[in-house]
Amino acid sequence: MQIKVGNRVEGVLSCYRATDRGYGVDEVALVTALAEQIGMMLAAQQLRQNTRALAIIEERQRLARDMHDSISQTLYSLALFAQTGREAAEDGDGERLAFSLDNLQQTTLQALREMRLLLYELRPADLQREGLVRALELRLDAVERRTDLQLSAQLDEPVGFDPRAEAELYYIIVESLNNVLKHAAASEVTLLLAQVGQDVRVQVCDDGCGFDVDQRKAGMGLRNISERVARLNGRLELSSTPGGGTRLDVTIPISAGG
């Protein structure tokens, strides 16, 4: 019997007997049904592959847009600070020149951080293969430890989480670190992952610019974190003040992963 996906023949299902006895109507119908089922399985597999391919293309397009927007804005800022610095030097204004050079340095460092992040997103760690703690270590090695950030990290493997809960926990931490890199302008960041009794605790602290928690609307990063924490029946606490850094605390019950 031909195995088809739509009108396209993908193969043949052949059945043989050890004797010369022929096949009855029921047996022919069974083999026909088997061939059709195999064709449906192939079609479903091809559909899954196409869906994954489209998802990869969409993700690459998103990263390309992010890189374009980030690089364009950064290059414009660098050019502006360089021009301002040159004008200050020509005017003999040392204070304005120092201010422009400081902005030039800070913008360059921030651009390096964001580029490290974008390059990591092109080839993220394989959480299923590496495990939670190892995947986080790979992320820290690829991004935070290769910038000017002073990093302190304590990572303990939670016991009792299934892969789905670990994946949510991983992205909570990664999204928190992304927020520090993109928005905090921090020089130090501390990451804690620990199991305390029947809970898993995550804490991310930075010494960055901070913000007024009551006044600022939650961006996509914080919204994604909040939704993931809610799916794990956890608690999210965020404390920050302008100029005083930010601390994010997440507590998730072990039972969320069991």
C-alpha positions as CSV (number, residue, x, y, z in Angstrom):
1,M,0.0,0.0,0.0
2,Q,1.2,3.5,-0.8
3,I,2.0,5.8,2.1
4,K,0.8,9.3,1.2
5,V,1.1,12.7,2.7
6,G,-1.6,14.6,0.8
7,N,-1.2,13.6,-2.8
8,R,2.5,12.9,-2.5
9,V,3.7,9.3,-2.2
10,E,6.3,9.1,0.7
11,G,6.8,5.3,0.7
12,V,5.2,1.9,0.5
13,L,3.9,-0.4,3.2
14,S,4.6,-4.1,2.1
15,C,3.3,-7.1,3.9
16,Y,4.3,-10.7,3.2
17,R,3.1,-14.2,4.2
18,A,5.3,-17.2,4.8
19,T,2.7,-19.3,2.9
20,D,1.0,-18.9,-0.4
21,R,-2.4,-18.1,1.2
22,G,-3.9,-14.9,-0.1
23,Y,-5.3,-11.9,1.9
24,G,-8.9,-11.4,2.8
25,V,-10.9,-8.2,2.5
26,D,-10.5,-7.5,6.2
27,E,-6.8,-7.9,6.0
28,V,-6.5,-5.7,3.0
29,A,-8.6,-3.0,4.8
30,L,-6.3,-3.3,7.8
31,V,-3.1,-2.8,5.8
32,T,-4.8,0.1,4.0
33,A,-5.7,1.7,7.3
34,L,-2.2,1.2,8.6
35,A,-0.7,2.9,5.5
36,E,-3.1,5.8,6.0
37,Q,-2.2,6.1,9.7
38,I,1.5,6.1,8.9
39,G,0.8,8.9,6.3
40,M,-1.0,10.9,8.9
41,M,1.9,10.4,11.4
42,L,4.4,11.7,8.7
43,A,2.2,14.6,7.9
44,A,1.9,15.5,11.6
45,Q,5.7,15.2,12.0
46,Q,6.3,17.5,9.0
47,L,3.8,20.0,10.4
48,R,5.7,20.0,13.7
49,Q,9.0,20.5,11.9
50,N,7.6,23.4,9.9
51,T,6.1,25.0,13.0
52,R,9.6,24.8,14.7
53,A,11.2,26.2,11.7
54,L,8.8,29.1,11.6
55,A,9.3,29.7,15.3
56,I,13.1,29.8,14.7
57,I,12.7,32.2,11.8
58,E,10.4,34.5,13.9
59,E,12.9,34.4,16.8
60,R,15.8,35.3,14.5
61,Q,13.8,38.1,13.0
62,R,13.1,39.4,16.5
63,L,16.7,39.3,17.5
64,A,17.7,41.0,14.2
65,R,15.2,43.8,15.0
66,D,16.6,44.1,18.5
67,M,20.2,44.2,17.3
68,H,19.3,46.7,14.6
69,D,17.5,49.0,17.0
70,S,20.1,48.6,19.8
71,I,23.1,49.2,17.5
72,S,21.5,52.1,15.6
73,Q,20.6,53.9,18.8
74,T,23.9,53.2,20.4
75,L,25.9,54.4,17.4
76,Y,23.9,57.6,17.3
77,S,24.6,58.2,21.0
78,L,28.3,57.5,20.6
79,A,28.5,59.9,17.6
80,L,26.7,62.6,19.5
81,F,28.9,62.3,22.6
82,A,32.0,62.2,20.4
83,Q,30.9,65.4,18.6
84,T,30.1,67.1,21.9
85,G,33.5,66.1,23.2
86,R,35.3,67.5,20.2
87,E,33.5,70.8,20.4
88,A,34.3,71.0,24.1
89,A,38.0,70.3,23.3
90,E,38.0,73.0,20.7
91,D,36.4,75.5,23.1
92,G,38.9,74.5,25.9
93,D,36.0,73.5,28.1
94,G,37.6,70.7,30.2
95,E,34.5,70.1,32.3
96,R,32.2,69.5,29.3
97,L,34.9,67.4,27.7
98,A,35.2,65.2,30.7
99,F,31.4,64.9,30.9
100,S,31.2,63.8,27.2
101,L,34.0,61.3,27.6
102,D,32.3,59.8,30.6
103,N,29.1,59.4,28.7
104,L,31.0,57.9,25.8
105,Q,32.6,55.3,28.1
106,Q,29.3,54.4,29.8
107,T,27.4,54.1,26.5
108,T,30.1,51.9,25.1
109,L,30.1,49.6,28.1
110,Q,26.3,49.4,28.0
111,A,26.5,48.5,24.3
112,L,28.9,45.7,25.1
113,R,26.6,44.3,27.7
114,E,23.6,44.3,25.3
115,M,25.7,42.8,22.5
116,R,26.8,40.0,24.8
117,L,23.1,39.4,25.7
118,L,22.0,39.3,22.1
119,L,24.8,36.9,21.1
120,Y,23.8,34.6,23.9
121,E,20.2,34.7,22.8
122,L,21.3,33.4,19.4
123,R,22.7,30.3,21.1
124,P,21.1,29.8,24.5
125,A,22.0,27.0,26.8
126,D,20.2,23.7,26.4
127,L,18.3,23.5,29.7
128,Q,17.1,20.0,29.2
129,R,20.6,18.7,28.4
130,E,22.6,20.8,30.9
131,G,20.2,21.0,33.9
132,L,19.1,24.1,35.7
133,V,22.3,25.1,37.6
134,R,24.7,24.3,34.7
135,A,22.5,26.2,32.2
136,L,22.6,29.2,34.5
137,E,26.4,29.0,34.9
138,L,26.7,28.9,31.1
139,R,24.6,32.0,30.9
140,L,26.6,33.8,33.5
141,D,29.9,32.8,31.8
142,A,28.6,33.9,28.4
143,V,27.1,37.3,29.4
144,E,27.6,38.7,33.0
145,R,31.1,37.5,33.6
146,R,32.3,38.8,30.2
147,T,31.2,42.4,31.0
148,D,32.4,44.9,33.5
149,L,29.7,43.7,36.0
150,Q,30.9,42.5,39.4
151,L,29.0,39.3,39.9
152,S,28.3,37.3,43.0
153,A,26.3,34.1,42.5
154,Q,25.2,31.2,44.8
155,L,23.4,28.5,42.9
156,D,22.0,25.4,44.6
157,E,20.1,22.7,42.6
158,P,16.4,22.5,43.7
159,V,15.2,19.0,44.6
160,G,11.8,17.9,43.5
161,F,11.1,20.1,40.5
162,D,10.0,18.6,37.2
163,P,11.5,19.9,33.9
164,R,8.5,22.2,33.2
165,A,8.9,23.9,36.6
166,E,12.6,24.1,36.1
167,A,12.2,25.8,32.8
168,E,9.9,28.4,34.3
169,L,12.4,29.0,37.1
170,Y,15.2,29.3,34.6
171,Y,13.4,32.0,32.5
172,I,12.4,33.9,35.7
173,I,16.1,34.2,36.6
174,V,17.3,34.9,33.0
175,E,14.6,37.6,32.5
176,S,15.6,39.2,35.8
177,L,19.3,39.3,34.7
178,N,18.2,40.7,31.4
179,N,16.5,43.6,33.1
180,V,19.6,44.4,35.1
181,L,21.7,44.5,31.9
182,K,19.2,46.5,29.9
183,H,17.9,49.0,32.4
184,A,19.8,49.2,35.7
185,A,23.2,50.6,34.6
186,A,24.6,48.6,37.5
187,S,28.2,47.9,38.4
188,E,27.3,45.0,40.8
189,V,24.7,42.2,40.7
190,T,24.1,39.4,43.1
191,L,22.2,36.2,42.3
192,L,20.9,33.7,44.8
193,L,19.2,30.4,44.1
194,A,18.6,28.3,47.2
195,Q,16.1,25.8,48.6
196,V,14.8,26.8,52.0
197,G,12.6,24.2,53.6
198,Q,9.7,23.5,51.2
199,D,10.4,26.6,49.1
200,V,12.8,27.6,46.4
201,R,14.1,31.1,46.8
202,V,15.5,33.4,44.0
203,Q,17.0,36.8,44.7
204,V,18.5,39.2,42.2
205,C,20.0,42.4,43.6
206,D,21.8,45.2,41.8
207,D,23.3,48.6,42.7
208,G,21.9,50.3,39.6
209,C,19.8,53.4,39.0
210,G,16.7,51.9,40.5
211,F,13.2,53.3,40.0
212,D,10.0,54.3,41.9
213,V,8.0,51.0,42.1
214,D,4.7,52.8,42.6
215,Q,5.1,55.1,39.6
216,R,6.7,53.0,37.0
217,K,4.6,50.7,34.9
218,A,5.8,47.1,34.6
219,G,7.5,46.4,31.3
220,M,7.4,43.2,29.3
221,G,10.3,41.8,31.4
222,L,8.6,42.2,34.7
223,R,5.3,41.2,33.3
224,N,6.7,37.9,32.0
225,I,8.4,37.2,35.4
226,S,5.1,37.9,37.2
227,E,3.2,35.6,34.9
228,R,5.7,32.7,35.3
229,V,5.8,33.1,39.1
230,A,2.0,33.0,39.2
231,R,2.0,29.8,37.1
232,L,4.2,28.2,39.8
233,N,2.0,29.4,42.6
234,G,4.8,31.5,43.9
235,R,5.3,35.0,45.4
236,L,7.1,38.0,43.8
237,E,8.4,40.9,45.8
238,L,10.1,43.9,44.1
239,S,11.8,46.7,46.0
240,S,13.6,49.6,44.4
241,T,14.2,53.3,44.9
242,P,15.6,55.9,42.5
243,G,19.4,55.7,42.8
244,G,19.2,52.9,45.3
245,G,19.3,49.8,43.2
246,T,16.7,47.1,42.8
247,R,16.0,43.8,44.6
248,L,13.8,41.1,43.2
249,D,12.7,38.2,45.5
250,V,10.8,35.2,44.2
251,T,9.6,32.3,46.5
252,I,8.2,29.2,44.9
253,P,6.9,26.1,46.7
254,I,8.6,22.8,46.0
255,S,5.2,21.3,45.3
256,A,4.9,23.4,42.2
257,G,7.4,21.2,40.6
258,G,6.1,17.9,41.8
